[in-house]
Amino acid sequence: MKFNIVKGIDIKILDEELLKFPITEEQYPYIFMNENTARELVAKTIVEGCLHDITIKDKRTLTTYQGNKVFIDNTKAFGEVELR
């Protein structure tokens, strides 16, 4: 399932898709996004003071979001996210 969270970065869209995925696919997803999307997601989460469960490696690389493993895939456009 692919979708785009560009509108700035709309965390609500990502969170909604993460809630739906286990119901429709009967498994928790891996998240694929490009490096710039991941950086923007981290920045927005910190700036807005959202209480999201994120793990950052090396002070800049997003490795998990809401308990789901994040993979960097720079073939994706900024804001494009894929759940698998």
N, CA, C and O atoms as a DFTB+ gen file, in Angstrom:
336 C
 N C O
     1  1       0.851      -1.155       0.000
     2  2       0.000       0.000       0.000
     3  2       0.905       1.228       0.000
     4  3       1.720       1.392       0.908
     5  1       0.774       2.090      -1.003
     6  2       1.555       3.320      -1.081
     7  2       0.629       4.504      -0.909
     8  3      -0.526       4.470      -1.335
     9  1       1.138       5.550      -0.285
    10  2       0.381       6.780      -0.143
    11  2       1.363       7.914       0.050
    12  3       2.546       7.677       0.294
    13  1       0.893       9.132      -0.055
    14  2       1.747      10.300       0.022
    15  2       1.349      11.146       1.229
    16  3       0.166      11.405       1.452
    17  1       2.339      11.572       1.998
    18  2       2.045      12.393       3.173
    19  2       2.562      13.816       3.003
    20  3       2.789      14.525       3.984
    21  1       2.747      14.231       1.738
    22  2       3.195      15.599       1.492
    23  2       2.030      16.547       1.619
    24  3       0.998      16.363       0.974
    25  1       2.180      17.497       2.395
    26  2       1.276      18.601       2.692
    27  2       1.983      19.245       3.870
    28  3       1.434      19.406       4.960
    29  1       3.226      19.603       3.595
    30  2       4.215      19.684       4.652
    31  2       4.563      18.219       4.833
    32  3       4.919      17.551       3.863
    33  1       4.475      17.736       5.974
    34  2       4.453      16.297       6.251
    35  2       3.255      16.131       7.172
    36  3       3.223      16.698       8.264
    37  1       2.288      15.369       6.741
    38  2       1.059      15.214       7.509
    39  2       1.137      13.930       8.332
    40  3       0.869      12.836       7.837
    41  1       1.508      14.093       9.590
    42  2       1.670      12.945      10.482
    43  2       0.344      12.207      10.676
    44  3       0.337      10.989      10.857
    45  1      -0.770      12.929      10.639
    46  2      -2.080      12.293      10.828
    47  2      -2.350      11.228       9.778
    48  3      -2.870      10.157      10.092
    49  1      -1.996      11.520       8.525
    50  2      -2.218      10.539       7.453
    51  2      -1.405       9.278       7.733
    52  3      -1.920       8.165       7.631
    53  1      -0.144       9.455       8.083
    54  2       0.711       8.306       8.389
    55  2       0.141       7.508       9.553
    56  3       0.054       6.282       9.480
    57  1      -0.245       8.189      10.618
    58  2      -0.790       7.506      11.792
    59  2      -2.076       6.743      11.464
    60  3      -2.278       5.626      11.940
    61  1      -2.942       7.347      10.650
    62  2      -4.191       6.671      10.257
    63  2      -3.901       5.409       9.454
    64  3      -4.519       4.369       9.680
    65  1      -2.962       5.502       8.518
    66  2      -2.614       4.327       7.705
    67  2      -1.978       3.234       8.561
    68  3      -2.212       2.047       8.333
    69  1      -1.179       3.636       9.540
    70  2      -0.563       2.648      10.433
    71  2      -1.602       1.937      11.297
    72  3      -1.415       0.775      11.659
    73  1      -2.690       2.619      11.629
    74  2      -3.772       1.984      12.388
    75  2      -4.575       1.019      11.522
    76  3      -5.005      -0.031      11.999
    77  1      -4.781       1.369      10.252
    78  2      -5.581       0.528       9.348
    79  2      -4.838      -0.715       8.879
    80  3      -5.444      -1.773       8.715
    81  1      -3.530      -0.595       8.662
    82  2      -2.758      -1.670       8.044
    83  2      -2.892      -3.021       8.756
    84  3      -3.166      -4.020       8.091
    85  1      -2.711      -3.091      10.077
    86  2      -2.810      -4.405      10.736
    87  2      -4.198      -5.036      10.626
    88  3      -4.333      -6.259      10.667
    89  1      -5.214      -4.209      10.487
    90  2      -6.574      -4.732      10.368
    91  2      -6.782      -5.356       8.990
    92  3      -7.329      -6.452       8.869
    93  1      -6.337      -4.640       7.951
    94  2      -6.562      -5.134       6.591
    95  2      -5.557      -6.192       6.166
    96  3      -5.899      -7.101       5.409
    97  1      -4.324      -6.083       6.642
    98  2      -3.259      -6.998       6.205
    99  2      -2.936      -8.090       7.221
   100  3      -2.173      -9.009       6.922
   101  1      -3.507      -7.998       8.410
   102  2      -3.300      -8.967       9.488
   103  2      -1.835      -9.125       9.882
   104  3      -1.397     -10.211      10.264
   105  1      -1.088      -8.037       9.786
   106  2       0.295      -7.998      10.248
   107  2       0.701      -6.538      10.424
   108  3       0.090      -5.638       9.846
   109  1       1.725      -6.317      11.218
   110  2       2.217      -4.954      11.406
   111  2       3.180      -4.621      10.274
   112  3       3.925      -5.491       9.822
   113  1       3.175      -3.376       9.811
   114  2       3.961      -3.042       8.618
   115  2       5.404      -2.642       8.901
   116  3       5.764      -2.225      10.002
   117  1       6.211      -2.790       7.855
   118  2       7.489      -2.114       7.764
   119  2       7.188      -0.825       7.016
   120  3       6.322      -0.805       6.142
   121  1       7.889       0.244       7.345
   122  2       7.660       1.546       6.721
   123  2       8.850       1.885       5.827
   124  3      10.001       1.816       6.257
   125  1       8.560       2.251       4.581
   126  2       9.597       2.629       3.622
   127  2       9.388       4.085       3.215
   128  3       8.288       4.472       2.819
   129  1      10.451       4.891       3.314
   130  2      10.385       6.300       2.919
   131  2      11.799       6.763       2.600
   132  3      12.773       6.114       2.981
   133  1      11.910       7.895       1.896
   134  2      13.261       8.377       1.605
   135  2      13.841       9.107       2.814
   136  3      13.130       9.431       3.765
   137  1      15.130       9.355       2.757
   138  2      15.841       9.933       3.903
   139  2      15.313      11.319       4.277
   140  3      15.195      11.639       5.460
   141  1      14.999      12.136       3.280
   142  2      14.491      13.482       3.576
   143  2      13.120      13.443       4.246
   144  3      12.836      14.255       5.127
   145  1      12.280      12.516       3.836
   146  2      10.974      12.361       4.481
   147  2      11.164      11.950       5.938
   148  3      10.496      12.473       6.830
   149  1      12.070      11.018       6.172
   150  2      12.325      10.560       7.535
   151  2      12.846      11.702       8.404
   152  3      12.426      11.852       9.551
   153  1      13.757      12.503       7.863
   154  2      14.298      13.638       8.631
   155  2      13.202      14.653       8.949
   156  3      13.125      15.161      10.068
   157  1      12.356      14.945       7.963
   158  2      11.267      15.898       8.169
   159  2      10.269      15.360       9.196
   160  3       9.748      16.117      10.014
   161  1      10.007      14.064       9.152
   162  2       9.099      13.436      10.105
   163  2       9.641      13.570      11.528
   164  3       8.894      13.887      12.454
   165  1      10.929      13.331      11.697
   166  2      11.556      13.480      13.016
   167  2      11.469      14.931      13.478
   168  3      11.093      15.201      14.618
   169  1      11.815      15.857      12.599
   170  2      11.794      17.274      12.961
   171  2      10.393      17.718      13.342
   172  3      10.209      18.413      14.341
   173  1       9.410      17.323      12.556
   174  2       8.036      17.736      12.822
   175  2       7.543      17.135      14.139
   176  3       6.837      17.799      14.898
   177  1       7.902      15.912      14.406
   178  2       7.500      15.259      15.644
   179  2       8.073      15.993      16.852
   180  3       7.391      16.182      17.859
   181  1       9.329      16.402      16.737
   182  2       9.985      17.105      17.839
   183  2       9.404      18.511      17.992
   184  3       9.082      18.925      19.105
   185  1       9.267      19.246      16.891
   186  2       8.771      20.623      16.939
   187  2       7.355      20.690      17.485
   188  3       7.044      21.552      18.307
   189  1       6.496      19.783      17.032
   190  2       5.103      19.804      17.472
   191  2       4.921      19.184      18.847
   192  3       3.835      19.248      19.422
   193  1       5.982      18.583      19.375
   194  2       5.890      17.978      20.692
   195  2       4.969      16.774      20.726
   196  3       4.385      16.458      21.763
   197  1       4.839      16.100      19.587
   198  2       3.970      14.918      19.514
   199  2       4.571      13.801      20.354
   200  3       5.790      13.649      20.439
   201  1       3.708      13.041      20.958
   202  2       4.173      11.912      21.766
   203  2       4.185      10.653      20.914
   204  3       3.468       9.694      21.198
   205  1       5.001      10.661      19.872
   206  2       5.125       9.504      18.998
   207  2       6.307       8.664      19.457
   208  3       7.312       9.192      19.933
   209  1       6.180       7.378      19.311
   210  2       7.243       6.456      19.660
   211  2       8.207       6.389      18.479
   212  3       7.943       5.702      17.492
   213  1       9.336       7.112      18.584
   214  2      10.329       7.072      17.523
   215  2      11.673       6.678      18.098
   216  3      11.968       6.960      19.259
   217  1      12.485       6.028      17.286
   218  2      13.842       5.675      17.663
   219  2      14.760       6.263      16.614
   220  3      14.528       6.100      15.416
   221  1      15.794       6.941      17.054
   222  2      16.728       7.594      16.145
   223  2      18.123       7.044      16.404
   224  3      18.585       7.001      17.544
   225  1      18.792       6.623      15.326
   226  2      20.160       6.116      15.421
   227  2      21.109       7.220      14.966
   228  3      20.788       7.953      14.031
   229  1      22.231       7.350      15.585
   230  2      23.241       8.341      15.218
   231  2      22.695       9.760      15.244
   232  3      23.148      10.605      14.472
   233  1      21.744      10.037      16.106
   234  2      21.143      11.365      16.294
   235  2      20.431      11.912      15.062
   236  3      20.031      13.076      15.065
   237  1      20.259      11.110      14.002
   238  2      19.580      11.656      12.828
   239  2      18.838      10.623      11.984
   240  3      17.988      11.001      11.178
   241  1      19.129       9.345      12.140
   242  2      18.515       8.330      11.297
   243  2      17.332       7.688      12.013
   244  3      17.495       7.040      13.048
   245  1      16.160       7.872      11.460
   246  2      14.937       7.294      12.018
   247  2      14.972       5.786      11.794
   248  3      15.146       5.330      10.664
   249  1      14.806       5.006      12.868
   250  2      14.837       3.551      12.725
   251  2      13.500       2.888      13.052
   252  3      13.186       1.829      12.509
   253  1      12.710       3.504      13.935
   254  2      11.351       3.000      14.178
   255  2      10.405       4.179      14.354
   256  3      10.794       5.257      14.803
   257  1       9.151       3.938      13.985
   258  2       8.104       4.936      14.165
   259  2       6.866       4.193      14.630
   260  3       6.394       3.277      13.956
   261  1       6.341       4.587      15.781
   262  2       5.178       3.934      16.383
   263  2       5.400       2.417      16.518
   264  3       4.462       1.634      16.372
   265  1       6.634       2.017      16.795
   266  2       6.952       0.611      16.986
   267  2       7.172      -0.168      15.698
   268  3       7.432      -1.370      15.749
   269  1       7.073       0.487      14.544
   270  2       7.266      -0.170      13.254
   271  2       8.637       0.199      12.699
   272  3       9.045       1.360      12.747
   273  1       9.341      -0.796      12.174
   274  2      10.681      -0.571      11.640
   275  2      10.611       0.288      10.382
   276  3       9.764       0.074       9.514
   277  1      11.519       1.269      10.295
   278  2      11.590       2.179       9.156
   279  2      12.806       1.824       8.311
   280  3      13.907       1.635       8.828
   281  1      12.589       1.737       7.010
   282  2      13.669       1.497       6.058
   283  2      13.787       2.718       5.151
   284  3      12.782       3.254       4.686
   285  1      15.008       3.146       4.908
   286  2      15.244       4.272       4.005
   287  2      15.323       3.725       2.583
   288  3      16.113       2.828       2.290
   289  1      14.489       4.282       1.709
   290  2      14.446       3.898       0.302
   291  2      14.442       5.194      -0.505
   292  3      13.394       5.809      -0.705
   293  1      15.617       5.598      -0.963
   294  2      15.741       6.876      -1.646
   295  2      15.234       6.849      -3.093
   296  3      15.403       7.825      -3.823
   297  1      14.615       5.742      -3.511
   298  2      13.937       5.740      -4.808
   299  2      12.553       6.370      -4.671
   300  3      11.910       6.688      -5.672
   301  1      12.103       6.547      -3.452
   302  2      10.796       7.164      -3.205
   303  2      10.928       8.684      -3.222
   304  3      11.966       9.229      -2.847
   305  1       9.882       9.356      -3.655
   306  2       9.854      10.817      -3.662
   307  2       9.647      11.327      -2.239
   308  3       9.201      10.590      -1.360
   309  1       9.979      12.604      -2.026
   310  2       9.762      13.205      -0.721
   311  2       8.279      13.110      -0.369
   312  3       7.416      13.507      -1.152
   313  1       8.000      12.583       0.810
   314  2       6.611      12.457       1.272
   315  2       5.937      11.162       0.892
   316  3       4.867      10.851       1.414
   317  1       6.535      10.393      -0.008
   318  2       5.942       9.113      -0.404
   319  2       6.315       8.060       0.635
   320  3       7.482       7.915       0.999
   321  1       5.320       7.336       1.099
   322  2       5.533       6.308       2.124
   323  2       4.890       5.016       1.640
   324  3       3.809       5.026       1.052
   325  1       5.567       3.913       1.893
   326  2       4.997       2.607       1.563
   327  2       5.012       1.745       2.813
   328  3       6.012       1.682       3.528
   329  1       3.900       1.087       3.065
   330  2       3.810       0.117       4.155
   331  2       3.776      -1.269       3.533
   332  3       3.019      -1.524       2.597
   333  1       4.591      -2.144       4.053
   334  2       4.620      -3.539       3.567
   335  2       4.617      -4.472       4.751
   336  3       4.639      -5.691       4.578
